[in-house]
Amino acid sequence: MSKNSNGANNTIVDHKKIDEILDRGMIVEILPSKDEFRNKLLSGEKMRFYIGFDATAPNLHLSHAKNFMFLEKIRKLGHEVIVLFGDFTATIGDPSDKDSIRKRLSREEVAVNVKKWRGVIKPLMDFEDKNNPPKIMYNGDWLRKLNLEDLVGLASNFTVQQILERDMFQKRLKENKPIYLHEFLYPLMQGYDSVAMDVDVEVCGTDQIFNALAGRTLLKKLKNKDKYVVALTLMENPKTGEMMSKSRGVGVFLDASPDDMYGQIMAQPDEMLEILFTNNTYLPLDEIKNILEQENPRDVKMRLALEIAKIFYGDDAAQKAERYFIKTVQKKETPDDIEEIKIKAGEYAPLELLALLKLASSKNDAKRLIEQGAVKIDNKTLTDWRKKIIVKDSDIIKVGKRKFVKIAV
């Protein structure tokens, strides 16, 4: 290992660490080439990396987490890392991977989501580092300052044919679905982020390569500078192709409690084990290989759930979550420390009660849970969501295998 100590650079050149980052399996593609990017890292020259997120929903999941974990490894090599919140672009709505227009959010909605995101990513990056902390930026700081003349100038660098090459636009054209003009502007806005921050590397998901290349085009034309694009996996299920999605509420979410996070990981299909170990733990690849060779997939999955929960909540909370899972799911026992919630005495519509107790995300969700036989009150399955029920003091309501609430009236 050697250290570049040339003034402000001060980057770590460690062949083993760099190759572990590049070969771990997170990276799908590097443009212009992986070899060129690797040589740049080995040169010791300090680079400015960034990844952008539009806060279009309040939740982040493990597929997002692996991006921050990747960047933290890069930051620890001494490079500059920027987490960019698209507080402006979220109000436009990126059409990526969508066959219909994405809902535009208000600035107030975006601000609420950004505040929550900042909290959940803290375990993944050392924002308290005094020498080289990750930076948080907002693209509204420069995009809101652009005038019509600026926008026309940016647009002059692209053709309509180039924009229409995007897969989702091609699909909509074939299906005779509308494409709105503001959606054409999104790649320009994300592309301009690279110019405004003067970055060397953009990290993105494979669904964002088109937008990242737009930034590469603008950097070349406006600053005569090249940019690397590092595209990371979206962590698709290898059998079904399903991805974690904050908009659909599918996946393992970072704002879950330790118990829920552990349980959500245990609910993942077996074919996702290697992907989650590789992307969402810090275990060496050879150790992951040894773990996956164990005979019992349940034990492998429990090790995975423990490792990930430790990253977000620490050893004690992770161990407690594991004991809770064993007691409530594997042994089907009632936990000792059930959350107690006070409500007024009286009759309740089941859908309203589950929403009030935060055992369901909405009335529709509550209805689905009841129809699936997933709701029990004092071990009696609730079957009719239309019929009002009377709740009593000390009633225990169970939803699914892991959620328990004790009523105090």
N, C-alpha and C positions, 0 to 999 in steps of 0.2 A: 504493500500500500504506500502511496505517496500523497503528500499534501501540497497543493498549490497555495503558496502564501504570498502571492503577488498583490499586496495592498488589499483593495476592496474585494478581490476575487475570493480568496480563502476557501476554495472548494476542495472537497475530498475526492481524490482519484483512487478508487478502490475497485480493481477489476472484478473481484468476486461479488461485491455488493451491486455493482452496476449490472453485471450479467444476471444476477438473481432478480433484479427489478425487471430487466428486459425479457427474461426467459420464463418468468413465473406462470404465464398463461393468461394474464389480464389483457395484454396488448393484441389487438387484431391486425392493426396496420399502422405503419409509420411512413409518412410522406415527407420528403421525397424518397428516403430509403432508411431501413433500420441500420445498416452499416454506417451510413453517413452520420446518423444521430448518435450512434454508439461512439464513434470517433470524436464527436463533439464533446460528449460527456467525459471521455478519457483525456481530452485536451486540457481540462482544468479550467476552461473559460466559464465564468459565471453567466448563467442564462436566466431569463425571466419567463417563468411558466405561468399559465393561467387556465382556469376552468370556469365556465359560466353556467349558472343555473337560473332558469326562470321560476320564480316562486309562484307557480300556478296552483298549488295545493298546499295545505298546511303540513303534509306528512312527507318524510323521506324514508327510504327503505334501504336494504342492504346493498342493492345495486348502486345506489348513490354513495353508500359508505365506502365501497372499495375504491372509488375515485379519490376521496379524501385520504385514504390510507396510502394510495399510490403516490399522491403529491407529498405526503408527509415524509415518505422515504426519499423523495427527490430533495425536499427542503433540508433534510438532515445531511445531505451531501454538500450543502452550502449554497444551493441555488435559491433564487428569489421565487416565491410562490404567491399568487394572487387568487383569491376566491372572489369571483365576480357575481354579484347578484343582479339579475336582469330586472331591476325594478321598473325600467321603461319598456323593455321588450316584452315583458309579461303582459303589459297592457295592449300589445299588438296581437299576440297569439301566434306561436310558431306552428306551422302546418306539418312539421316533421312527423312521419309515421301516422298521419291522420288522413282519412279519406273524406273528412268533412271539416268545416271551419271550426277552429277551437274557440271556446268562449273567451271574450275579452274581459279582463279584470279591471276593477277600479284601482286607483293608486292606494286607497285605503285598504282594500283587500290584500294587495301585494305587500303592503307594509306589515300587516298582521302576520302573513306567512313568513316573511323574511325574519322577523323577530323570533319566531319559533324555530326556524332553521338554524339560526346562529346558536341557539341554545343546544340543539341536539348534536351538532358537529364538534362541540368542544372536546369530547373524549378522544376524538380522532386526530386532532392537530394541536400542537403546543402553541397556543396564542400568547402564552406568558413568556416565551423565549425572549430574553433581553437582547440577544445579538442578531437574530435573523427570524423574527416572528412571521407567520403567514399574514398577508394583508387582506383586508376585506374592502372591496370597492363596489360601487353602484354605477351601472351604465347610464342611469338618468342624469348623472353629473355632467355628461358631455352630450348625450343624445338630445336632451331637452333644449340644448343651446343651438342645435342646428336649425338654420332657416331654410326657406324653400330653395334658395340659390345653392346652398350646400348640398341639399338632397338631390337636386338635378345634377350637380357635379359628380356625386357618388354613383347615381344611376347611369351616367354616361360611360361607366367602365364595364357595363354588362349589357348583353343583348337579351331580348325577350326569349329567344330560342334557348339560351343558357339556363334561364330560370325555369322554363317549361320542361327542362330535362329531368327535373326532380320526379322521383317515382310517384309520389302521392299526387302530383299534378297530372301526370300521365294517366293515372288511374281514374281521377275525377273526370278528365276529358272523355275517356272511353265510356264512363258511366253517365255522361251528360250532367255532371254535378257542377255547381258553380265554383269558380275560383275568384276570390275577391282581390281587388287591387292592393289593399294594405298587406296581404300575405306575400305579395311580390317584394315588398319593402323589407321583410324580415331578414333575409340574407344580407342585405346592405347594412342594416343596423348592427347585426352581430359581426359582420365583417369589419365595420368601423371600430368596434371595440378593440380589435387588435392594433389598429392605428393609434387610437387614443392612448392606449397603455404602452405602446411601443414594445410589444412582447417578442420573444424569440420562439416560444413553443406554446401551442394551444393543445390542451388535453380535452377530449370529448368522447361521447359515445358514437357508435357507428352510425346512428341516425342523424348525427350532426356534421358528418364529413363535408357535405355540400356547403353548409354555412361556414365551416372552418376554412374551406378552400376559397370562399369569397373573401375572407379576411386575408388570406395569403395573396390573392390578386390585388387587393387594395394596398397592402403593405409594399408590394413590389412597385406599384404605379405611383403611390404618393410619397414613399420614403426610400424607394430603391433598396428594399430590405427583404430578405427571405424569412420564412417562418416554417418551423417543423409542425406537423400535425400528427399527434399521437392519439389514435382511436382505440378506446378500450371496449371490451366486451360488454354487452347488455345483460349478460347472465341469463340467457334463454334456457328453458328446460329442454334438454337434448331430445326428449321423446315427443313433447307436445308443441314445442316452440313458444310456449307461454312465457311472458316476461313479467317481472314485478312492475307494478304500475301505481303511482301515487294517485292518479286520476280515477282508476278503477278500484282502488283499495285492495289490491292483490299483492301479498308479499309479507316480508318480515319488517316491521316498521320501527324506526329508531326512537320514537317517542313512547314506545310500549314500556310498561313496567317490567322489572326483571322477570317476574313470573310469566307475564304474557309473552315477552320476547323469547324466553326459554321454550315455552309451549308452542309458539309460532314456528320456531326452528324445528322442533320435534314433529310438527305437522308437515314439513316439507317432504316431497317424494324422495325416495332413495337415490334416484338418478341425479339429484342436485347435490349430493354430499360432497363429491370431489370439487365441484365448482365453488361451493360455499367455503370449504376448507382453503382452497387456493386463493380466493378473492377476499375473504373476510376474516382470516386469521393471520397471525405473524409466524406460525409454525414453519420450520424449514420443509422444503419439498420432500426430502427423504423421510422425514418423520411423518408427514401426511401420508405418504405411500405405505408406511408400516401400519398406520392406524387403519387405513382403508382395507388392508388385508385381513383384519380381524373377521372372525366368522359371523358374528352377530351384528347385523346392521343397526339394531337398536342401541347397542353399546357405542358404536361408531357415532351415531347421531347424538347420543347424550354427551359424548366428548366434544362434538362440534358445538352444541348448544352452550355447554359450559365455557368453552374458549371464547365464543362471541359475547356472551353475557359478561364475562370478566372484562373485556375491553371497554364496555360501556358503563358497568356498574361496580367493578372491582371484585376481588375474590370472595369476600364474605357474602355479598348479595347474590352472586352467581351460585355459590354453594347452597344458599338458602332457597333459591329458585329451583334448584335441582331436587332438593328434599321435598319442596312443595309439589313438584310434578310427580315424584314417586308416590307420594301420599295420596294425592287427589286423582291422578290418572291411572297409574299402574296398580295401586292398591284399592282405588275407588273409595277412599275414606274422606270424611269431611275434615278440612284443615282446622287447626286449633285457633289460629288468629284470623278470623273472618272479619272483614270490614263491616262496621255497623253504621247504618244510615238512618237518621231520624226523618220520619214523614208523618203527616197528619193521619189520624184514624179515619176510617171510612171505606167506601167502595171505590174501586179503581178499574178503569178499562185496562186490560192487560197491556195493550200497546203503549198507553200513556205511562203505565207503571214502569215498564222496562226502560223507556226513554228517560223517565225521571231518575231512575237509579243508575243511569248510564251503563246499563247492561246491554243496550242496543244503540246503534248509531243513529237510528231513525225509526219511525213507526213501520215503515216498509221492512226494515231489517228485523224489527221485533216480530212482525207478522210471519216472516220467513222462518225465524227461529222456532216459533210456536208450532207452525205447520210441520216442521221437521222433527218435532218431539224433543227439542233441545232444552226446554224450559221446565224446571221442576220447582214446586213449592212444598217444602217439607217432604221431599222424596216422592211427591205425587206429580205425575206429568200433566202439564197444562195443555189441553187439547183444543179449546175453543177460544179464539182471540176476540170473539164478539161479546162473550158473556162477562159481565163485570164480576170482580172478585173482592172479597173482604180480606184485608191483610191484618194479621194479629201480631202483637208484640212477640219478638223472638223468632218469628218465621224466618226460615232460611231459604233464599231463592238461589237456585243454581242454574246457570246457563252454560250449555256445553259441558266440557269435562273439567274446566279449570276456574270458571268465574263463580264466586260465591258472595252473597251479600246477606247480612243479618238485619232484619227490620227492627227498629225501635219506634213505637208509636206514642 
